[in-house]
């Protein structure tokens, strides 16, 4: 099928070569494609996905192998001998064109995730360089790295592949059509060398920036994991105490709100009776109730152990008390269940209102809400203690 498509295209659109040459070139291109497909399959099958730069290797290596085999067949078929420029040109043509097309196909499903403004930006850059450049080689290679740097730090890998491939293909078409026509008409080896140099630069740029994008994506993922470990509770997914102290208080000043400090009642008995695994599930159960509870302008964090802290702004004392009652009712209404285990996990709540919650009032407010929680526990648990406004 590949041979038929290539041969028919060559027959109708390439009027400069005889039928035998078209047949040989179509056969070589078909072998090139088959080598690429099999190389891609076996690299994907046996090369571990956990290895570094797996995606870039998967994209580039099969293309290099296929283009290299095609170049050797091209050299043998046309008996080039010492004129290695022709071999090099064929190899680099397949290499640059093949990798750009494959990048487009690899990421084409993600095209809609790319901001339309960036499509416009690419078009503007290409047009400007086309206008101001007197040398097409300089034009195509000069614009490529700058756009790739911008794209590499903004998008995910498949989106990057699509934009890279599209940009490389446009540059390749722009440069190779007029220059290759000049070469084949005038038989100038110098022009062939110029095209080859351009194709080499184009393909190398693309692979290098694919590596860069994988490095950046990996670092971005590591940074995300670092922040998640530093500022999120692993068990519940809620923010932790460090997040409140180092992030919230740096960025926000809460006005006219309240703080609730919740503690699961008799939690030690749950651990002693059912084990720490069930204890962890009870903590997750309470955290899920709080997450799905309708609290506006809120921050919920796991404060430590079986304690949770809720901060909400722009709320009155009446709204604070109403929230405490609703949380107590919700915990009573929805018990924890796991197989044949059923636990009515209740909470005690300390509550205070504030005029302003910031780094200056942090310590005092936390001490007051903790004291209120202690009082609620002392009054018999399963209730709240409101401590006033500070």
C-alpha positions in Angstrom: 0.0 0.0 0.0 2.8 2.4 0.9 4.6 1.6 -2.4 1.5 2.2 -4.4 0.8 5.6 -2.8 4.4 6.8 -3.2 4.8 5.5 -6.8 1.5 7.0 -8.0 2.4 10.3 -6.4 5.9 10.2 -8.1 4.4 9.2 -11.4 2.0 12.2 -11.6 3.9 14.9 -9.8 7.6 14.3 -10.5 8.1 15.0 -14.2 11.9 15.3 -14.0 12.7 11.6 -13.6 12.2 8.5 -15.8 9.9 5.6 -14.9 12.8 3.4 -13.7 14.1 6.1 -11.4 10.6 6.7 -10.0 10.2 2.9 -9.4 13.5 2.6 -7.6 13.0 5.7 -5.4 9.5 4.5 -4.5 10.8 1.1 -3.5 13.5 2.6 -1.4 11.0 4.9 0.3 8.7 2.0 1.0 11.6 0.0 2.6 12.4 3.1 4.6 8.9 3.3 6.0 8.8 -0.4 6.8 12.1 -0.2 8.7 10.8 2.8 10.6 7.6 0.9 11.6 9.4 -2.2 12.8 12.0 -0.2 14.6 9.3 1.8 16.3 7.4 -1.3 17.3 10.4 -3.1 18.8 11.8 -0.1 20.6 8.4 0.6 22.1 8.1 -3.1 23.1 11.5 -3.6 24.7 12.8 -0.2 25.7 11.5 0.5 29.2 9.2 3.5 29.5 10.8 4.3 32.8 14.1 5.1 31.2 15.1 8.7 30.8 14.2 10.3 27.4 12.1 7.4 26.4 9.7 9.5 24.3 12.4 11.4 22.4 14.2 8.1 21.7 11.0 6.5 20.5 10.4 9.4 18.1 13.9 9.9 16.7 15.7 6.6 16.7 13.3 4.6 14.4 13.4 7.5 12.0 17.2 7.6 12.0 17.5 3.9 11.4 14.9 3.9 8.6 16.6 6.9 6.9 20.0 5.4 7.2 19.0 2.1 5.6 17.2 4.0 2.9 20.3 6.0 2.3 22.4 2.9 1.9 19.9 1.4 -0.6 19.8 4.7 -2.5 23.6 4.7 -2.7 23.7 1.0 -3.9 20.9 1.5 -6.4 22.3 4.5 -8.1 26.0 3.5 -7.8 27.0 6.8 -6.3 30.5 5.6 -5.2 32.7 8.4 -4.0 30.0 11.1 -4.4 28.7 10.7 -0.9 26.9 14.0 -1.0 24.0 12.4 -2.7 23.8 9.7 -0.1 24.0 12.3 2.7 21.3 14.4 1.0 18.9 11.4 0.7 19.5 10.4 4.3 19.1 13.9 5.7 16.0 14.5 3.5 14.3 11.4 4.9 15.6 12.2 8.4 14.3 15.8 8.6 11.1 15.3 6.7 10.3 12.0 8.4 10.8 13.2 12.0 8.8 16.3 11.4 5.8 14.4 10.0 6.0 11.8 12.7 6.0 14.5 15.4 2.9 16.0 13.8 1.2 12.6 13.8 2.3 11.8 17.4 0.8 14.9 18.8 -2.0 15.8 16.4 -4.8 14.7 18.8 -3.6 17.5 21.2 -3.8 20.3 18.6 -6.8 21.8 20.3 -5.0 22.2 23.6 -2.6 24.7 22.0 -3.6 28.4 22.5 -4.8 29.8 19.2 -2.6 32.9 20.0 0.5 30.7 19.7 -0.6 29.5 16.2 -0.9 33.2 15.3 2.5 33.9 16.9 4.2 31.2 14.9 2.6 32.5 11.7 3.7 36.1 12.5 7.3 35.0 13.2 7.5 33.0 10.0 6.1 35.9 8.0 8.4 38.5 9.5 11.5 36.3 9.0 10.4 35.7 5.4 10.2 39.4 4.8 13.4 40.5 6.4 15.7 37.6 5.4 17.7 37.6 2.2 19.0 34.1 2.7 16.4 31.3 3.1 18.8 29.1 5.1 19.4 31.8 7.6 15.7 32.5 7.7 14.6 29.0 8.4 17.3 28.1 11.0 17.3 31.4 12.8 13.6 31.4 13.7 13.5 27.8 14.7 15.4 27.8 18.1 13.6 30.8 19.5 10.2 29.5 18.8 11.2 26.1 20.2 12.4 27.6 23.5 9.1 29.4 24.0 7.1 26.2 23.1 9.2 23.9 25.3 8.4 25.7 28.5 4.7 26.2 27.9 3.2 22.9 26.7 3.2 19.2 27.5 5.2 16.8 25.4 2.6 15.8 22.8 1.5 19.3 22.2 5.2 20.3 21.9 5.7 17.5 19.3 2.8 18.8 17.2 4.1 22.4 17.2 7.7 21.3 16.7 6.7 19.0 13.8 4.5 21.6 12.2 7.2 24.3 12.4 9.9 21.9 11.1 7.7 20.8 8.2 6.9 24.4 7.2 10.5 25.4 7.3 11.5 22.2 5.4 9.0 22.9 2.6 10.0 26.6 2.4 13.6 25.9 2.0 13.8 22.6 0.1 11.3 23.2 -2.7 13.1 26.2 -4.3 16.6 25.0 -3.5 16.1 21.4 -4.6 14.5 22.6 -7.8 17.6 24.7 -8.4 19.9 21.7 -7.7 18.1 19.2 -9.9 17.9 21.7 -12.8 21.5 22.9 -12.6 23.2 19.9 -11.1 25.2 22.0 -8.6 26.8 20.0 -5.9 27.3 23.2 -3.9 23.6 23.7 -3.7 23.1 20.1 -2.6 25.6 20.6 0.2 23.7 23.7 1.3 20.4 21.8 1.4 22.0 19.0 3.3 23.5 21.4 5.9 20.1 23.0 6.4 18.3 19.6 6.8 20.9 18.5 9.3 20.4 21.6 11.3 16.7 21.3 11.1 16.6 17.7 12.3 19.1 18.2 15.0 17.2 21.3 16.3 14.1 19.2 16.6 15.7 16.3 18.4 17.7 18.6 20.8 14.5 20.5 21.7 12.6 17.3 22.2 15.3 16.3 24.7 15.0 19.7 26.4 11.2 19.5 26.6 11.5 16.1 28.2 14.0 17.4 30.7 11.8 20.4 31.5 8.7 18.2 31.8 10.5 15.9 34.1 11.7 18.8 36.3 8.2 20.3 36.3 6.8 16.9 37.5 9.5 16.6 40.1 8.8 20.1 41.3 5.1 19.3 41.5 5.8 16.1 43.5 8.1 18.1 45.8 5.3 20.7 46.5 2.8 17.9 46.9 5.0 16.2 49.5 5.9 19.5 51.3 2.4 21.0 51.4 -0.1 18.2 51.1 -1.1 15.4 53.4 -0.3 12.0 51.8 -3.3 10.2 53.4 -6.1 12.6 52.7 -4.8 14.8 50.0 -5.7 17.9 52.1 -3.2 20.7 52.6 -1.0 20.5 55.7 0.1 22.8 58.5 3.2 23.8 56.5 1.0 25.0 53.7 -1.0 27.2 55.9 2.0 28.8 57.5 4.3 29.2 54.5 1.9 29.7 51.6 -1.5 30.9 52.8 -0.2 33.5 55.2 2.2 34.8 52.6 -0.3 35.3 49.9 -3.6 36.1 51.6 -5.0 38.2 54.5 -8.3 36.7 55.6 -10.8 39.3 56.9 -13.9 38.8 59.1 -14.1 35.1 59.2 -13.7 32.1 61.5 -11.4 29.2 62.3 -12.5 25.7 63.2 -10.3 23.1 64.7 -11.8 19.6 64.6 -10.7 16.5 66.4 -12.0 12.9 65.9 -13.5 11.7 69.2 -12.1 8.6 70.8 -9.8 8.0 67.9 -7.3 6.0 70.0 -10.0 3.5 70.8 -10.6 3.0 67.1 -6.9 2.3 66.5 -6.7 -0.1 69.5 -9.8 -2.0 68.5 -9.5 -2.1 64.7 -5.9 -1.3 63.9 -4.2 1.6 62.3 -5.3 0.7 58.8 -9.0 1.2 59.8 -7.9 4.3 61.8 -6.4 5.8 58.6 -9.7 5.0 56.7 -11.7 6.8 59.4 -9.5 9.9 59.0 -10.1 9.7 55.2 -13.8 9.4 55.9 -13.9 12.6 57.9 -11.8 14.4 55.4 -14.1 13.4 52.6 -17.1 14.7 54.5 -15.4 18.0 55.0 -14.3 18.2 51.4 -17.8 17.7 50.1 -19.4 19.9 52.7 -20.6 23.2 51.3 -18.0 25.6 52.7 -17.4 28.8 50.7 -14.1 30.7 50.7 -12.5 27.9 52.8 -9.2 26.2 53.3 -9.3 22.8 54.8 -6.1 21.2 56.1 -5.1 18.2 58.1 -3.6 19.8 61.1 -1.9 16.7 62.5 -3.0 13.2 63.6 -6.8 13.2 63.7 -7.1 17.0 63.7 -8.4 19.2 60.9 -8.3 23.0 60.6 -10.8 25.0 58.6 -10.3 28.7 57.7 -13.2 30.7 56.1 -13.4 34.4 55.4 -16.2 36.9 55.1 -18.4 35.0 57.6 -20.4 36.1 60.6 -20.5 34.5 64.1 -24.0 33.1 63.3 -22.6 31.4 60.1 -19.7 30.0 62.1 -22.0 28.4 64.7 -24.3 27.1 62.0 -21.4 25.5 60.2 -20.3 23.8 63.5 -23.8 22.3 64.0 -24.0 21.2 60.4 -20.6 19.4 60.6 -21.7 17.6 63.8 -25.0 16.6 62.3 -23.3 15.3 59.1 -20.8 13.2 61.1 -23.7 11.7 63.1 -25.7 11.1 60.0 -23.0 9.4 57.9 -21.0 6.7 59.8 -17.9 5.1 58.5 -18.4 1.6 57.0 -16.0 -1.0 55.8 -17.2 -4.5 55.1 -18.7 -5.6 58.4 -17.2 -2.7 60.4 -19.4 0.3 61.2 -18.1 3.2 63.2 -20.0 6.3 64.2 -17.0 8.7 64.0 -17.9 12.0 65.6 -15.8 15.1 66.1 -15.4 17.9 68.7 -14.9 21.4 67.4 -13.2 24.5 68.7 -14.3 27.7 66.9 -13.2 31.3 67.0 -14.0 34.4 64.8 -11.4 36.9 63.7 -11.2 40.3 62.3 -8.0 39.5 60.4 -6.0 36.3 60.1 -2.5 36.9 59.0 1.1 36.2 60.1 0.7 38.7 63.0 -2.4 37.1 64.4 -1.7 33.5 63.5 -0.2 32.3 66.8 -2.8 33.9 69.0 -5.7 32.6 66.9 -4.3 29.0 66.8 -3.9 29.0 70.6 -7.4 30.3 71.2 -9.0 27.8 68.8 -7.0 25.0 70.3 -8.1 26.0 73.8 -11.8 26.0 72.6 -11.3 22.5 71.2 -9.9 21.3 74.5 -12.9 22.8 76.3 -15.3 21.0 73.9 -13.6 17.7 74.7 -13.9 18.4 78.4 -17.6 19.1 78.1 -18.3 15.6 76.8 -17.2 15.6 73.1 -19.5 15.5 70.1 -20.0 19.3 70.4 -18.4 22.6 69.6 -17.1 25.4 71.8 -17.2 29.0 70.4 -14.5 31.2 71.9 -15.5 34.6 70.6 -13.8 37.1 68.2 -10.1 38.0 68.2 
